[in-house]
Amino acid sequence: MSPSDDAIHIGSRRELLVDDALIDRRQDIDLRLNPPTPREVAIVHDAPWEGNTCFYHTVIQDDDHFKMYYRGAHYDEQQQKGTHEVACYAESEDGIIWRKPNLGLVEFQGSRDNNIIWDSTHNFAVFKDANPACSYEARYKALAGNRKTGLMAYQSGDGIHWSPMQDTPVITHGAFDSQNLAFWDPNRQCYAEYHRDFKIYDGERVRDIMTGTSEDFLTWTPPEWLAYSGVPVEHLYTNQVIPYYRAPHIYMGFPKRFIPTRNVYGHQHNGVSDVVFMTSRDGRQFHRWGEALIRPGLQPERWENRNNFVAHGIMETASGIPGTPKEMTLYSMEGYYRGENCQMRRYTWRLDGCVSAHARLSGGELITRPLIFDGKSLQINFATSAAGSVRIELQQAHRLPVEHFTLADSEEIYGDAIERQVSWNSRTDVSHLAGQPVRIRFILKDADVFAFRFVS
């Protein structure tokens, strides 16, 4: 086999170091999971048609504004039951401050002065259709339903006024009392859906995730279970799978992990939750981290059953620190089942920051598999301490250093940047290596590398 036969064609796409897919070997370097930073409360669900069990949020970055969809619901502790379920809509100019517009569409307790878009639905998972062949009147789509009805397909031209696409459910195999989401998959050029069902492990019913595909959003393949390796069997209540918008060939998931037997503060409802992180290169085989991405933390209400769920969708928002780059935003649930309402708190990372290749000050080395790229220069997303550094060597497929691009030629990189051009004795042009197998050798000291990319 020639070196090019084993090489991975990456073109000019951004590659994240979220797994070992591109890594040949690493020594004294960990792939470190980086928890996001909690920020302000983004939205409080305190309207009469909302309540303490609002759930299943979806957030869409739509041109110059943001859309949020969620279930409005409330659990009455005295009656020991839910009082209502409706689908609601909110919007924002910046993804930070949210408002609930008065839509006048659905009557609730005798009034249409509300932000309800659909009545009597347990869940309503919306996405903006990126299929180039999508018609205008169907450029927003949704799946909604429950275990009894199955999942119905809906469409909308503006994301507010909705209609069923047909009178019968499009997906019927599953336990649909969760967030059952879909999107146009740019990699497979079809629609993909992810929903929850129960799987029997050692005689126990365990919540897990299934997926199917469709050419037209109406006829779906029989769903298959997601596959994981090297992790224990755990209850995954939601999945939040989505192609990462800055590197859409990588699927990211943010499942809500549910531990049904635990109860920290003697809450009425057993079970505690956190958020884990997983990635995939094909949409079905996932690398799932065992450690939590978002822990419940010091807030007692986040240790209540079903808290810490994150909304489906990764947003790009302005940093609160002047002069610094934009950030990635997630929204996470708190206050579920507690009091009269619940709320979503915003969490942020640096761009591409979920996972990094990390080395201590004593140093570490990472060498990629042979890569075939397009472009003229190499950029990295990285951060070091004041004493830390990054050095980079380009190698031939057989691990021999490329002349003029050796470790000795590499200029020491330190600082913190989303896009930093790599240079070797002032050379940055690597276009003569494009189209042939090349390895990248990283030498890190008290440093993190999040992503790299060859650019023109």
N, C-alpha and C positions, 0 to 999 in steps of 0.2 A: 504494500500500500504506500503510495506517495504521500508526502506531507500535506499536500493540498486535499487529498481524499479525506483526511481526518480533521481538516480545519473547519472552523465555524465561521460562516459568512455573517458578519455583523454590519457591513455597509457603513453608513454614517449614523446609525441609530445610537441612542444613548443606552449604555449598559449599566445596570445597577448591580452592586455586589451583594445581592440578597440571598444568594445560594452558591453552591459550588459548581454550577453548570459550566462556567467559563474558566474555572480554576483547575490547573494541573496539580499544583502542590502549594502548600503554605506552611510556614514554620514560625512559631511564636506570633502568629496573627490569628485573632478570633474574628468571626463574623458576629458582630455585636448588635443585639436588638436595642434600639434607642427609643424609649418611651417618649410620647409627646408631652408638651408642657400645658397644664391646665390654664385656661384664660377665664374670661368673664362668662356669665350666664348669657346665652344668646337669645333664648326665647322662653317665656314662662307660660304654661298652659293653664290660665286662670279664667277663661271664659266659661259660661254655663254649659256650653256644648263640648268643652274639653274636660279636664279633670285630672285625677291622679293615676290614670292608666293610659295616657296618651303614648303612642308607641309607633314603631315601624316607619320611622322617618326616612325620607329620600330627599336629597339635596342635589340640585342641578345648577351648574354654572352656564347660564344661557346668554351668550353674547355679553352685554354690559351689565347684566343683573343676575340675581340668584333666585331660584324658586325652591320652596320647601313643601313637601307633601307629608302628611302624617295622619294617624288615626286619632280622632278625638273620642275619649272614652273616660268613664269614671266607675270606680268600684265603691259601693256603699257597704261599709263594714257592718252596720247594723242589720241590713238586709242580707248580707253575705252574697251579694251578686252585683254584676255590672248593670248600669242603668241605661246606657246607650252606646252606640258605635257609629261614627260618621267619619268621612274622609275630609280633611281640611287642607287649606292652602295658605302659605305665607310667602312674603317676598322681601328682598333686600337689595340695596344698591352696592353693598360692599361685603356681604357675607358676615358682617359683624353685628349690625343693628337690623333687627327684623320687625316687620309690621304685618298685621293681619287685615287685609283689605275687606271692606264690606262688599260682598259679591252679589247678594240678593238672589241667590239661586235656589236654595233649599230651605224649607221651613223647619224651624226648631222651636218648640214650645210656643207656637203661634206667631213667630216672627221670622222674616228672611234677612234680618240685619245680622249677618254673620259671614264667616269665611269658609263655609261648608261647600264642597263641590260634589259630594255624592253621599247618599243616605244609606244607613243599615249595611255597612260592610266592615268585616273584621280587619281587613288590610287592603291597601290600594297602593301598589308599587309602580311608580311612574319612571319612564326614561324618555329622553329625547332621541328619536330614531336617527342614527347616522347613516342608514342605508341610502346610498345615492339614488336608488330607484323609489324611495319613499314619496308618496303623494303628500301635498300640503295638508290636506285635511286629516292625515294620519301621522303627522310628524312628531306627535307625542303619543306614546302608547303606554298601556298599563296592564298588569295582571292583578286580579282581585278575586277573593272568594274565601271559602272555608272547607273543612273536611266533608261536609254534607253536599255542598254545591259543586266542588271542584273549582278550578281556576277559570274565570271568564276573561276574555280579551276586550280591552277598551281602546278607543282612539280619540284624539282631539287635535284640532288645528292650532289652538292657542294655549293648551295646557290647563284651561279652566273649564271649558264647556266640553263634556264628555258624552260618548255614546258607545253602547256595546257593538263589537264587530260582528257578532253572531249571537244567536239565542241559546246556544249550548256551550258547555265548558270546553276549553281547548286542552286542558291537562287534568286528568282524573286520578292518577296514581300518586298518592302522597298524603301527608298530614299537613294541611294547609293553614293551621292556626299559628302562622309565623309570617315572616316577611319573605314572600315568594317573588323573586326579582328576575328581570330579564334585561338584555341589552343587545344592540347590534355588535357582533364580534368582527372587528376589522381583520383579524388574522384568518379566521375560517370562512369569512364572507357569508355569514348566516346569523340568525338570531340564536342566542344562548339563554337558557333559563336555569336558575338554581333555586331549589326549594327543599323543605325539610320533610323527612319521614322518620319512622321508627325502625330500627334494625335490631335484630336479636343477637346479643353477644352473651354467651354463657348463660342463656336462659333469661337474660334481662333485656327489657326494651330500652334502647338507647337512642336519643335524638341524633340524627346524622343528616348529611346533605346529599341530594341527588341533583343530576343535571341532564338536560336534553337540548336538542337543537331543532331549528325549524327554518325552512326557506321562506315562509310567508307569514309567520307568527300565528298561524291557525292550526297547522298540522305539525305535530311534534314527534320526534323520535321517542321510543320508550326510554324512560329515564334510567340512568346508571348511577351507582354510588361513586362519590369521589374516593380517590385512593390516597393514602398517606403512608409514610414510611418512618419507622423509628420513633413513633410516639404512642402513648397509651390510648386505649379506647376512652373517649370522653363525650359527654353530652354537648353538642353544638346546637344552640338554640336558633341562631340566625347565621348567615354566612357573609353577606356584604361583599361578594366577589365582584370585581370590576377590572377592566384593563387599565393599567396605570397610565394616566393621560400624557406623561412625559416620556414614557417608554411603553407604548400600548401592546407590545409583544409579550409583556410580563403581566400576568393576572395577579392582583392582590386581593386578599380576603381578610376580613376583620370579624371572625365569628365571636359571638357571645358564648363563652364557655359557662355551662351551668352545672353546679354541684348541688344536686337536689336534697342531699341528706344533711347539709350543714345549716346552722342557725346561730348567728353570732350574738345578737342582742335580744333573743327571745321574741323576735317578731312573729306576728300571727302566721305568716306564710313561710314555710321552710324553703331553703334553697338560697345559695349565694352565687354571684356571677362575676366574671371579669371578661376582659377582651384579649384574645390571642391574635396572632398574625400568621398568615400563610401566603405562599406565592407559588405560581405554577408557570410553566412554559407552554403547556398545551390545553389548559382549562379543565383538566380532570385529575392529573397526578399532581398533588400538592406537597410542598415542603412546609410543614406546620411547626412553629416554634412551641416548645413546651412551656416556656416562661410567659407570664402575662405581659401584654403590651400596655394595657391600662389596668392598674390594680384599683380595688375599691377605695383605698386610702383612708384618711382620718375622718371623713364625713360618715357618721353613723348611718345616714339614710342610704348611702351607696352600698351598704352591706345587707340591705333588704332584697328580697326576692326580685329578680328580673331587672335590677338596675345595671348601669354601666354599658348597656347596649349602645352601639354607635350607629349613626345614620348611614345609609348607603350613599356613597359619593364622596370624592376627595375634592375640596375646593382650593383655589389659590387666592389668598387674601393678603392685604397689605400688612407689613410688620408694624408693631406698635413702637418700634425703636426707629426714630428718624435716620434716614441714610442707609438703612439695611435692606436687603432684598426681600421680595415677597416670600410668603410662607405657605405651607400646606395646612389646611384646616380640616379637622373632623369634629363632629358634634356627638356628645355622649350624654346618656340619660341619667338623671338623679331625681330622687324623691318619689319614685314609683311606689304606689300603694300607701304612701305616707300623706296624711292630711288631705287637703282639698285639691291640690294640683301637683304637677311635676314640672320639670324643666330640663332644657338641654344646655349643657355647658360646652363651650368651644375649646378645642385642644389644637395645638400647633406643633409642627416640625419645620426645620429647614427643608428646602426643596430636595427631594430624593433621599430624605434623611431617616427613613424607617430602619435601615440596617447599614452598618459600615464595616469595612475591614479595618480592624483596630490593632495597634501594637503599642506596647509599653515603651518607656524611654530606652530600655535595654535593646530594643530593636526587633524587627521581624521582617520576613521575606514572603512575598506572594508572587507566583509565576502563573500566567494564564496558559490555557491550551492554545494551539496555533489558531490565529484569527486572521480572516481576510477582510480588509476594510476598504472603504472609499474615503478620500479626503486628503487634506493638505497638512493639517496639524492635529495634535492630540491635546484635548482639554480634560481636566479632572475637576471634580467636586470634592473638596477636601477641607480638613481643619487640623491644625497642629497647636501644640502649646507654644509658649515663647521659646522653649528649648528644643522643641520637636522639629521634625523635618520629613520630607518625602524626596526620594530620588528614584528615577525611572530609567531602566535600560530596555532597549528594543533588541530582541533576539531573533535569529533565524529559527525555523521550525525545529532544527536539530539542536537548539539551545546555544549555539555560538552567538556571541554578541555581534550586532550589526556595526560595521565600522562607522565611526563618528557619532554613534548613538549608544555608547557603552556607559556603564555606571560611572566610570572616571570622567566621561564627557558631560554627564548630567549636572545641570545646575541645581543647587540645593533649593528646594521649595519649602517655604514656611509661611504661615499666615492662615487665612480662612477665606475661602471664595467658592462660589457656586460654579464658576467657570474660570479656570486658570490655565493658560497656555503653557505647555511643557517645552523646555528648550534644552539643547545640548551645546555648550560653548557658543551660545547665541543662535544656533540653528534651530529652527522650528519646522521647516518644510520636510515632511516625510512622504510626499506624494510619490516619490520614486519607489516606495515600498508598497503602495496600494495595489491590490489585486493579487498579492502573494502572501503565503502564510508567514505570520509574524507573531512572536510571543511578547508579552509585556511583563517585565520584571519590576515589581515594586519593592523598594526598601523603605520601611517606615520606622520612625522613632517618635514615640508619644504623639501619634497621628492617627487620623481616620480618613479613609477614602470611601466616599459614598457611591461615586459613579465616574465613568469616563466615556469619552466620545471623540471620534475622529470627525473633523469638520473641514469644509472647503474654505 
